[in-house]
Amino acid sequence: MVDSSAGVWLFRLPPFSNLLINIYMSSIALARKWRPQTFSSMVGQNHVTQALTNALSRNRLHHAYLFTGTRGVGKTSVARLFAKALSCEHGPTAEPCLKCDACVAITEGRYIDLLEIDAASKTRVEDTRELLENVNYTPTQGRFKIYLIDEVHMLSTHSFNALLKTLEEPPSHVKFLLATTEPQKLPLTVRSRCLHFQLTALDEDEISSHLKTILNAEQIQFEDAALALIAEAAQGSIRDALSLLDQMIVLSEDMLTEASVSSALGYSQTNHSTEILEALTEPTAEKLLSISQAIQKSGGQYEYVLEALLKALHQASSALALGKPTELPCFSPEDLQLFYEITLKGREALELAPTKAMGFEMTLLRLHAFKPTTTAQIQAAPPPPPPVKQASPAPAPERATPTATNWDEILPKLKLTGLALNAAQHASLKIDSDTKATLSTLEKHISLFTKNTVTKIEKTLSDYLGKAIKLTVTHQDEQPETPALQKQRQKEAKLASDEKTLAEDDAFQALKDTFSLD
């Protein structure tokens, strides 16, 4: 239908046109649909938007700007917003009107004085020279001719040389907006002629809050925990978060739930990280291999399991460094550092293995095979007194076995495994009476002795002694004499002996002198 009254032809859309518009808008990717149109609508990057806003408000404009940062943090979006602020018919202004011809044309990607170039497809020097041929001509429509070069690090050396000449002495009507994920690949001569703005990865709270705003506007129901998972998976990239959100909306039925998002992302397997750490306290690798087989049967999302393991190791290391308790098995700082390094290398090499399952299992086996020792506790603890030779052994306590107070000898006979064994190794035993015993440990190890752990130790000890024992766990400031400490001493003694043997070996010394090994 048309209306030609007053000499103006107006096309009136039929009623179902709103439905068609909604269908079209819903088909647009969220990353495009929700691209920020003003500086105030940018998610994060306040340090950048505030600096650009100040420059526009005070009319202190530079001729070249460099925006850097990881993927999806808003480099190109900021550059386009800045181009709009420079070109608005009511500007330059920090708050473009969004209604004038320039603002509308930039939003729709058809502004003739904004030249957007993808450097990845324009790497030749001929392309750059052709691009810069019209630099000296004044803008066709606006006040500035703006060159927005994305992934500028992809330009060739000759292209950079051609660009540099213009960057040194550009016409007053030209602005260069450069964006890249790898600023270190730009020649220093180019970087030094630009105002450099480093965009940072967004934190998970910022991403979650933005996703919540979008879903409320899109009238899509969701669980907060589902958005938290998407924000975590995005790893600081708002674009990745929106792409994941698009995918999750398609996969979900009525609403975004934590369970559906977790399953789609493969996060349903991340609980194996705790199982792996517990299995590392076992004397054999049997449990580790069974965990690997279980992961393979449930889909084999090995990357997510390793990433969850890295996160758990980081949290445990941080807790140890701050003297805070942790629910994970008690490993030394050296253990955690080595485990983190092995897991990180295993994650990187997963694609290089003949199969991911094989690469994952080899990572688990390396975690089990390599366990460092620490000398910190050994140096802090006093050396054991020399043995006193006695004419005859002291009589054993009544109703107790001959070794009832020697925890180092009792422990291997109790057949403890897992967390219970790990906890018992970091304590010393004292038999208080026929029915009571005490385990003493350092305060930092007290969190190991959970109710279940104490019950297991208590039961096996009672079975071994042949009588019911009530076990009490206490902590002390000084290092007690524990099986773990004695084992450390034995390793240190062997290491010292091996070092002494090497030091006295003429052949080794000759090799050391030949290759200047110090």
Buried (B, 14 or more C-beta within 10 A) or exposed (E): EEEEEEEEEEEEEEEEEEEEEEEEEEEEEBBEBBBBBBBEEBBBBEEBBEEBBEBBEEEEBEBBBBBBBBEBBBBBBBBBBBBBBBBBBEBBBBBBBEEBEBBBBBBEEEBEBBBBBEBEEBBEBEBBEEBBEEBEEBBEBBBBBBBBBBBBBBBBEBBBBBBEEBBEEBEEBBBBBBBBBEBEEBBEEBBEBBBBBBBBBBEBEBBBBBBEEBBEEBEBEBBEBBBBBBBBBBBBBBBBBBBBBBBBBEEBEEEBBBEBBBBBBBBBBBEBBBBBBBBBBBEEBEBBBEBBEEBBEEEBBBBBBBBBBBEBBEBBBEBBEEEEBBEBBBBBBBBBBBBBEBBBEBBEEBEEBEEBBEBBBBBBBBBBEEEEBEEEBBEEBEEEEEEEEEEEEEEEEEEBBEEBBEBBEBBEEBEBBBBBBBBBBBBBBBBEEBEEBBBBBBEBBBBBBEEEBBEBBBBBBBEBBEEEBEBEBBBEEEBBBBBBBBEBBEEBEEEEEEEEEEEEEEEEEEEBEEEEEE
